[in-house]
């Protein structure tokens, strides 16, 4: 029986990065490993590296079809054809995106994608899902966070490994540039799809990639390394802030999910903001910096005799005062 085509291919820097990542995090030690496989150059490089490291019996490829563009059928067909040729089990997953007015379609698509990926990986008995985010993706994520005024957590960009929905999410290629991955595939004539949305100027990430990054590269050729270092430093700062916020949140909780107003008012302003943010995240509410600032302002006013304290947070929730407690719930519950 002839050897599968992937055995004759060089996985290069992707294999080196994956081997280091797997050793550091014990990936693939027991359960099969799920890979998010779009069919693009980055995920093709990761799939090839995974095959060289673990073989097809340990790898499970997952392809997500959002149904957002005409090329989706072609992408799915390519993913199925390549995985069949390489002898890799593949599942094509449908992720339908519903975005309310004011929502980001890109963000809703990402949430839907991860939801179906984690469900499928769990059903397959996998402990890890690996994605093919690489160094250029990390830089773009950092710059997007900077442009929207994010704090340390946002500027930490994407972690190499994290826990989510009972599984582990890994990004082993964050230190490898996109050009390196694609050059090796091109040299070996390995096919991959190109997403036209990546060049669409309607998407901010696309404009950063095609307009801003070439300028940064001329100013600082080693920008991927220096900006990755900034992201790591921000991640360390964010971890320290989170640890303090978790401790403060524990001290302020009253046992019913509400917060003690007296305990909140005893906190310094910056620690108060972090506690409120952590509290809302734990409740599944995504708040803005402006909403956190307004909540801090109302808390301060309520300490000086102002009884009313009520604020909408996220898109469907509210925070209100109930005696000496601060409560959060769905907007309709008020």
C-alpha positions in Angstrom: 0.0 0.0 0.0 1.6 3.3 -1.0 2.5 5.9 1.6 0.0 8.8 2.0 1.2 12.0 0.2 1.8 13.9 3.4 4.7 11.7 4.4 6.9 13.1 1.6 6.2 16.7 2.6 8.3 18.9 4.9 6.3 20.5 7.7 9.3 22.8 8.6 8.8 25.5 11.2 5.2 24.4 11.9 6.4 20.9 13.1 9.1 22.4 15.2 6.6 24.8 16.9 4.0 22.1 17.4 6.6 19.7 18.9 7.7 22.3 21.4 4.1 23.2 22.2 3.0 19.6 22.6 6.0 18.8 24.9 5.3 21.9 27.1 1.6 21.2 27.5 1.4 17.4 27.2 -0.8 17.6 24.1 -1.6 14.3 22.5 -0.4 12.3 25.4 -3.6 10.3 25.7 -6.7 11.5 23.8 -6.9 12.3 20.1 -6.3 15.9 19.1 -8.8 18.1 17.3 -7.6 20.6 14.7 -9.7 23.5 13.4 -9.1 23.1 9.6 -10.2 25.9 7.3 -8.2 24.7 4.3 -6.1 27.8 4.3 -2.4 27.9 4.3 -2.0 28.2 8.1 -4.3 25.4 9.0 -2.9 23.2 6.2 0.6 23.8 7.7 -0.7 22.8 11.2 -2.5 19.7 9.9 0.7 18.6 8.1 2.8 19.1 11.2 0.2 17.2 13.3 0.3 14.3 10.9 4.1 14.1 11.2 4.0 14.3 15.0 1.1 12.0 15.8 -0.1 10.3 12.6 -3.6 10.3 11.2 -4.9 7.9 13.9 -4.5 10.6 16.5 -5.7 13.7 14.5 -9.3 14.8 14.1 -9.9 17.6 11.6 -12.9 19.9 12.1 -14.0 22.3 9.3 -16.6 25.0 10.1 -19.0 26.3 7.5 -20.5 29.6 8.6 -22.6 30.0 5.4 -21.5 33.7 5.2 -20.0 33.7 1.8 -20.3 32.0 -1.6 -16.9 30.4 -1.3 -18.0 28.3 1.7 -19.0 25.3 -0.4 -15.7 25.4 -2.3 -13.8 25.6 1.0 -15.6 22.6 2.4 -15.1 20.6 -0.7 -11.3 21.4 -0.7 -11.1 20.4 3.0 -12.8 17.1 2.4 -10.7 16.3 -0.7 -7.4 17.1 1.0 -8.3 15.2 4.2 -9.4 12.2 2.2 -6.1 12.3 0.2 -4.1 12.5 3.4 -6.2 9.9 5.3 -7.4 12.3 8.0 -10.8 12.0 9.6 -12.8 15.2 8.9 -16.1 16.5 10.1 -17.8 19.5 8.4 -19.7 21.5 11.0 -22.4 24.1 10.3 -22.3 27.2 12.4 -25.1 29.6 11.7 -24.5 33.2 12.7 -27.3 35.4 14.2 -26.3 39.0 14.9 -28.6 41.5 16.6 -28.5 45.1 15.6 -25.3 46.7 16.8 -23.5 43.4 17.1 -20.3 42.6 15.2 -20.9 39.9 12.6 -17.2 38.9 12.9 -17.5 38.5 16.6 -20.7 36.5 16.5 -19.2 34.3 13.8 -16.2 33.6 16.0 -18.4 32.7 18.9 -20.5 30.4 16.8 -17.3 28.8 15.4 -15.9 28.0 18.8 -19.2 26.7 20.0 -19.5 24.0 17.3 -15.8 23.2 17.5 -15.9 22.5 21.2 -19.1 20.5 20.9 -17.6 18.3 18.2 -14.2 17.9 20.0 -16.0 16.9 23.2 -18.0 14.3 21.3 -14.9 12.9 19.8 -13.2 12.5 23.2 -10.6 15.1 22.6 -9.0 17.1 25.4 -7.4 19.7 23.1 -8.5 21.8 20.1 -5.6 23.4 18.2 -6.0 26.4 15.9 -3.6 27.7 13.3 -3.3 31.3 14.5 0.2 32.5 13.7 2.5 35.4 14.5 0.9 37.8 12.0 -2.5 37.0 13.4 -1.2 37.8 16.9 0.1 41.2 15.8 -3.2 42.0 14.1 -5.1 41.1 17.3 -2.8 43.3 19.4 -3.2 46.3 17.1 -6.9 45.9 16.9 -7.0 45.9 20.7 -4.8 48.9 20.9 -7.0 50.8 18.4 -10.1 50.2 20.5 -8.4 51.3 23.7 -8.1 48.0 25.4 -6.4 47.5 28.7 -3.8 44.9 29.6 -6.1 41.9 29.1 -7.0 43.0 25.6 -3.4 43.9 24.8 -2.3 40.4 25.8 -3.8 39.3 22.5 -4.2 35.6 22.1 -2.8 33.2 24.7 -0.9 30.2 23.4 -2.9 27.9 25.7 -6.1 28.4 27.6 -9.0 26.5 29.2 -12.5 26.9 27.7 -15.8 25.0 28.0 -14.0 22.1 29.8 -11.4 21.6 27.1 -8.0 23.1 26.3 -7.5 25.5 23.4 -4.0 25.7 21.9 -2.4 28.0 19.4 1.0 26.4 18.8 2.1 28.5 15.8 2.0 32.0 17.4 5.8 32.3 17.0 5.8 31.4 13.2 5.2 34.0 10.6 2.5 33.5 7.9 5.1 34.1 5.1 7.2 31.2 6.4 4.3 28.8 6.4 3.0 29.7 3.0 6.4 29.8 1.4 7.1 26.1 2.4 3.6 25.0 1.1 4.1 26.9 -2.2 7.6 25.4 -2.7 6.1 21.9 -2.3 3.0 22.7 -4.3 0.7 21.9 -1.4 -2.8 23.2 -2.3 -4.7 25.5 0.0 -7.6 27.9 -0.3 -7.4 31.7 -0.1 -10.2 33.5 1.6 -11.2 36.7 -0.3 -12.5 38.2 2.9 -8.9 38.4 4.1 -8.3 41.1 1.4 -11.7 42.9 1.8 -11.0 46.5 3.0 -14.5 46.4 4.7 -12.9 44.4 7.5 -10.6 46.4 9.8 -8.3 43.4 10.3 -7.8 43.1 6.5 -6.8 46.8 6.3 -4.3 46.4 9.1 -2.8 43.4 7.3 -2.5 45.0 3.9 -2.0 48.7 4.7 -0.6 49.1 8.2 1.7 46.0 8.6 3.8 46.7 5.5 4.5 50.2 6.8 5.4 48.8 10.3 7.6 46.2 8.6 9.6 49.0 6.9 10.0 50.9 10.2 10.7 47.8 12.3 11.6 44.6 10.4 11.4 42.5 13.6 8.0 43.8 14.6 6.5 40.3 15.1 9.0 39.6 17.9 8.8 43.0 19.6 5.0 43.2 19.5 4.8 39.5 20.7 7.0 40.5 23.7 4.6 43.4 24.4 1.7 41.0 24.4 3.5 38.7 26.8 4.2 41.5 29.2 0.6 42.7 29.0 -0.5 39.1 29.7 1.6 39.0 32.9 0.1 42.3 34.0 -3.4 41.1 33.2 -2.8 37.9 35.3 -1.7 40.0 38.3 -4.8 42.3 38.0 -7.1 39.3 37.6 -5.7 37.6 40.7 -6.3 40.7 42.8 -9.8 41.2 41.3 -10.7 37.6 42.1 -9.6 38.0 45.7 -11.5 41.3 46.0 -14.6 39.8 44.4 -14.6 37.0 46.9 -14.5 39.5 49.8 -17.4 41.5 48.3 -19.8 38.7 47.5 -22.7 38.2 49.9 -23.5 34.5 49.1 -26.4 35.2 46.8 -24.5 36.4 43.8 -24.9 40.1 44.8 -22.2 42.4 46.0 -22.0 44.3 49.3 -22.1 48.0 48.7 -20.0 48.7 51.9 -17.3 46.3 50.7 -17.3 47.9 47.2 -16.9 51.4 48.5 -14.0 50.4 50.7 -12.0 49.5 47.6 -9.6 52.0 45.7 -11.1 53.2 42.4 -9.1 51.0 40.1 -9.6 47.9 42.1 -13.3 48.7 42.3 -13.5 48.8 38.5 -11.7 45.4 38.1 -14.0 43.8 40.7 -17.1 45.0 38.9 -15.8 43.8 35.6 -14.9 40.4 37.0 -18.4 40.2 38.6 -20.1 40.9 35.4 -18.0 38.5 33.4 -18.8 35.7 35.9 -22.5 36.5 35.3 -22.0 36.2 31.6 -22.3 39.9 30.9 -20.0 41.8 28.6 -19.6 45.4 29.7 -17.9 48.4 28.1 -15.3 50.6 29.8 -17.9 53.5 29.7 -20.4 51.3 31.6 -17.9 50.4 34.2 -16.9 54.0 34.7 -20.6 55.0 35.0 -21.2 52.3 37.5 -18.3 53.4 39.6 -19.6 57.0 39.5 -23.1 56.0 40.6 -21.6 53.9 43.4 -19.7 56.9 44.7 -22.8 59.1 44.5 -25.0 56.5 46.3 -22.5 56.7 49.2 -23.4 60.4 49.7 -27.2 59.9 50.0 -28.2 59.3 46.4 -30.6 56.3 46.7 -31.1 55.5 43.0 -28.5 53.3 41.3 -29.5 51.6 38.1 -27.6 51.0 34.9 -28.0 48.9 31.8 -24.9 46.8 31.1 -24.0 44.7 28.1 -27.0 44.5 25.7 -29.7 42.7 27.8 -28.7 43.1 31.5 -28.9 45.7 34.2 -27.3 46.5 37.5 -29.3 48.0 40.4 -29.2 48.8 44.1 -31.2 46.6 46.5 -30.7 48.1 49.9 -27.1 47.5 50.8 -26.5 45.1 47.9 -25.6 45.5 44.2 -27.6 43.1 42.0 -27.3 42.1 38.3 -30.0 40.4 36.2 -31.8 40.4 32.9 -33.2 43.7 31.9 -36.8 42.4 31.9 -36.5 41.5 35.6 -36.5 45.1 36.6 
